[in-house]
Amino acid sequence: MSHWKLLAASLPLALLGVAGTAQAAAGNAGNGKALFEKNQCGVCHKTDSNEKTIGPGLKGIKDGKLPSGKDATYENILENINVGGGGMPSYKDRLSQTEKDDVIAFVMSL
């Protein structure tokens, strides 16, 4: 098979992978903000500043980097939510997957 035919045959599969990731990252930022407030995340994480209080400020996440320096991706934020760390509790079993998607959408809008 020629290089071009192989590329053409692979493209639809690659696009499905990208669409699947984008779909998994889709959440409702408005609902995420409400959950962020309900769970009192703002006690530790400012949303209007990148200043550290108890936890790091989250302003500027939409620009592509987490306070840790990691890329601000769905997967990295989900890991932070699920694992916690540095004093942050795990929300792995405290939030549904839909709620996590909503919180991630909100955080990625900051």
N, C-alpha and C positions, 0 to 999 in steps of 0.2 A: 504494500500500500504506500502510495506516495506521501510525502510529508504533508502536503496540503490536504489530501483526503483524510489523513489521520487527524489533523487539526480540525477540519470541518466536522468529523464524526465525534470528536471530543467536546466541542464547544457546547452542544446542548446539555451534556452532563455537567460541565463546569457551571453553566448558568443555573441549573437546578440546584447545585450546591450553594451558590450565592443566594438564590431566592430563598432557600431553606434557612440560611443564617439570618437573612433580613427578616423573614417571617417570624423567626423565633425571638428576634429583638423587638418586634412590634409590641408596644404596650400603650396604655392610655396615660399620658403624662399628668393629666388632671386628676385621675384616680390615684396615680403614684404620689402626687403632692399631698393628697388627703391622707394616704397611708403613711407617708413620711411624717406628717404632723401627728396623726393618731398614735404612732409608735414612738413619738417624742425623739425622733432622730435628730431634730434641730437642737436638742439640748447639747449634743456633742459636735454636730456638723452644721456650721453656718452655710447657708445657701447663697448669701449675698456677698460673701467675702471668701478669700482663700486663707484667711487667718486661722491658725490653729487655736482651738479652745481645748476641750477635752480630746476631741478628735480633729482631723484636718478639715478645713473649710473646703467646700465643693465648687465654689464659683470658678468657672472656666473649664469645667469638665468637657463641655461641648467643643472646646478647642482641641481635644484629642489626647490629653494626658490626665492621669489620675495623680493625686498628691504623692503617691509612692514613686511616680516616674514611669509606671507602666502605661501602656496604651489604654485609652478609655474605650475599651471594647465591651460588648455585651458579656462575653465570656469572663473577662477580668472583673467586671462589676458583680456579676452573678457569683463568682468565687468569693468575693469579699462579703457578700450577703450571706452565703451559705456557710462559710468558714468562720467569719468574724476575725478577731485577733487584735492585739494591742489594746485590750479592754473592751472591744466591741463584741457583744454576744453574737452567736450564730443565729441566723433567722431561717435556717434550712427547714426546720419543722414548724416554724411560727407563721410563715407566709405560704400561701398557695403559689403555684407556678405563675398563674395569672397575676397575682399581686406582686410577685417579684418582677415580672415583665413590666408592670405599671411603674414600680419604683425605679427600675432601670431607665425607662423612658423619661421619667421626671429628672433623674440625676443627669442623664445625657443631654438634657435641655439647659442645664445650668451654665 
